Amino acid sequence: MHGFTDVDRQSDPDSWVGVLDRLTQEPFYQAYQQRVRELLHPAPGRRYVDVGAGTGASAAQLKDQYGVSVAAVDYALTMAAAMQARGLTQSTVADAHHLPFLSNSFDGAWADRTLQHLADPHAAIKELIRVVRPGGRIALADPDYDTQVLDIADQGLARRVLRFRADVLLRNGTLAHQHAGLLATHGLADITVESRTLLVRNPTAVDNVLGLRSWAATATQRGALDPAEARAFEDQFDEAVVAQRFTYAVTFFLTAATVA
């Protein structure tokens, strides 16, 4: 199972709506998502598509803030229902690798925390480019889990757990720093890259970083750590919190370009 690609098959799929809604209330997420929308150069009357839209919160923001038309796409029926509840009438259940739109249909397209979950992010990028008219904008945003740091006593153990997050729990957890190169390969112009670092000192923030404390136990279930190591990780995690030394960080890359 890889993140949100399996939402509909989980025991409580609606709980993921709550997870995403909590994240969108966090100041870090609000700020970088606003910047992603700005990178689309939105103008009233234009048409955009959000691929991997989740609950549709960012799509609704773009629509309301700039007076544009927005189509929202997600692979999960659960998320499509959430989009409809937010008044996004142009919501579609579809595969990011095969978008159900004509070529040159939009003035811009974006994928926020989507490529990290996909089986073939290269195919998805081709689809984003295909559906955007020449002169339109593409924006991509993902965390790059190669940039993770965590302050607990045993740094070797921390690195092992963080590598498990990067290499096993996500299909493309370390791809974000390559987004610019992928867009360049497809001949896009005006490529820009910006970074935003999520720095967490309070482990209850951003939904406990999507369950950071639980990653070691999950690694044990997958055979990547033994149970004693998982318990040591959790103990050191808790000790770091009590000692006020807890620090976790990961860098997001915001990449944008113009379709030639």
N, C-alpha and C positions, 0 to 999 in steps of 0.2 A: 504494500500500500504506500502510495506517495502523496501525502498531503491532501489537498483539496480535490485532486482528480477522482477520488473515491467517495466523495461526500454522500451521495445518494445511497451507497451501500453500507454506510456506517449505522450503528445501532441507534444513534440519536442524531440524525443529520441536521435537524433544526438547531442543535447546539452550536454548530459552526456559524450560523447566522449571528448568534450572540457573540461568538469569539471575534468575528470581523467587525461587528458593531462596536465592541469595546475598543478594538484597536483604532478605529476611526475617530474615537473620542480623545485619543492621546495626542498631545501637542506635536510630538515629533512626526506622527503620521499625517496629521492635518497639514503641517507645514510642507513636507516634501510632496504630498499629493497636490497641493495647490501649485507648487512649482512645476510639477509634471503637466498640469493643465495649462499653465502659462506657456510652456515649451511648444504646445500645439499651435500657438499664435491664433487663438480662437477669435472669430468675428461674428457678429450677429447674422443669422440667416444661413450660416454654413452648417455642414453635416459631418458628424464625427462618429467613430465607433470605438467602444471600450471592449477589448477582448480579454476574457477572464475577469469579468466585471464584478464577480462576487455578489454582494447584496445590492450593487448598483449605487452605492452612496456617492462615489466620485463622479459617476456619470450624471447623477441628478444634480450635483453641484455645478458641473460644467454647463448643463442645460439651463439651470436657473440663473447662474451668475453672468453668462454671456449671451443668453437668448439664442442658443443654437439648437439644432436637432441632434439627438444622440441615440444611436442604436447600441444596446448593451448585450453582449454575448457571454454565456457561460456554459460549461459542460454539464452542470448539475441542475436538475429540475428544482431542487430545493432553493438554489440561488435565483432561478428564474421567477419563482413564486415571490421571493423577497423583493425582486426588482419591480414586479407588477404592483406589489403593495406600496412601493414608493412612487407610483405613478409613471413608471417608465414603460410606456405602452409598446415601444419598439424593443422589446426584450426577446431574445432568441436563445434556445438551447441548441448549441452547435459545438463542433470540434474545432479548436483553433487551427488545426492543420488543414482544414477544409472549410473555409468560411462560405456561408450561403449567400454571397453578394456578388453582383456583377463587378467586373474590373472598373477602376476609376470611379467608384461610387461615392467616395467620401473625400472631404477636405483634410482629414487627418484621422489617425488611428493611434491608440496607445494600449500598452499591455503592462500592467502594474502588478508585480509579484506573481507573474503568470509563467514566464519562460522557465523558471526554476523547476516547475512541476511537470513540464511537457516531455513526452517521449522523443519528439524531434523538434527542438526549438528552431532549427534552421528552416524547416518547412513552414513553421508558423510565421517566421519573419518574412519569408517569401509571400505568404498570404497577406500579411499586413501591407506590404509594398504593393501587391497586386490590386488591392481594393482602394488604394489611395491615388487620386489623380496626380499627374505631374505638377509639381509646385506645392503639393500638400505636405503635411508634416507627419512624421513617425516619432513616437516617444516610448522609451522602454525604461522600466524601473525594476530593480531587483536588489536584494542584499547579496553580497559576495561573502560566503562563509569561509573563504580563505583568510578573511580579515578579522576573524573572531579572536577575542582575548577574554580570559576569565581569571580573576584573582581568587584562587584558593591556595591552600598550603602546598599541595602536590601539583606543581605545574605540568609535570609529565602526564599525570592522570587527567588533568584538565585538557591538555592537548589531545589525548586519545578520545575523550568524550566529544570534544568539539569537532574532531575529524570524523567521528561517526555521524554527527549531525550533517556535516558537509558532504560526505561521500556516500552515505547509506540512506539517511532519512529523506534526502532530496535527490531528484534525478540530476539536476543541474545546479547544485548548490554553489559552484564556484565559477559560473559562466559570466556573471555580470560585468566583470572587467574586460570581457571580450566583446561586449555588445557593439562598441564602436567599430571594431575590426570587421564584425559581421556585416554591419551596415555599409562600410566602405567597400567590402567585397561585392556588394550588390549595386555599387555605383551611386549611392546616395551622396548628397552634397551638404555643405554647411553642418558637418557633424560636430556636436559639442558633447562634452562629458562633464558632469558635476557630481560631487560626492556629498553625502550626508551621513554622518555617523550617529547611529543609535547608541547612546551611552546610558546604561541602566545602573543606578546605585540602589534603587529600591526594588527588590526582587518580586514584589507584588505588582509592579508596573507592567504595562503592556501585556496583561494576562500572563504574568510571570514569564515573559519572553516565550510565549507559546509552550510553556511547560519545561523550561530549561532544567529544573531540578530533576525531572523525570527522564531525561535523556540517557542517563547511566543505566537506569533500570531497563529501559527499552533496549539498550545495547546488550545487556545481559540476556534478555529474551532472544535476541538475534545471534547470540554466541560470540559477540565481540568483546565482552568483558566477563570476568567471573563475578559471582554474587558478592564476594568480599570486597572487590574493587568498587562495585556499585554502591555498597553500603559506605565505604570510605569516602566516595565522592559526595554522597548525600550528607554525611557527617561534617565534612569540610565545608560544604556549601552552607550548612546551617551555622557553623562556627564563624564563617566569614560574615554572615549577616549580623550575628550577635556582636561581633567585634567592629562592626561598621566599616569593614574593609571590602565588602562585596562590590565588585565592579565587573560588569560585562559590557562588551562593545562589539558592534559589527557595522561595517560600512555599506551603505546603499549607493549604487551608481545610477544616476539619471542620465540617460543618453537620448539625444534627439538629432534629427536630420531631416533634410528636405528631399522629397522624391524628385529625381531628375526627369 
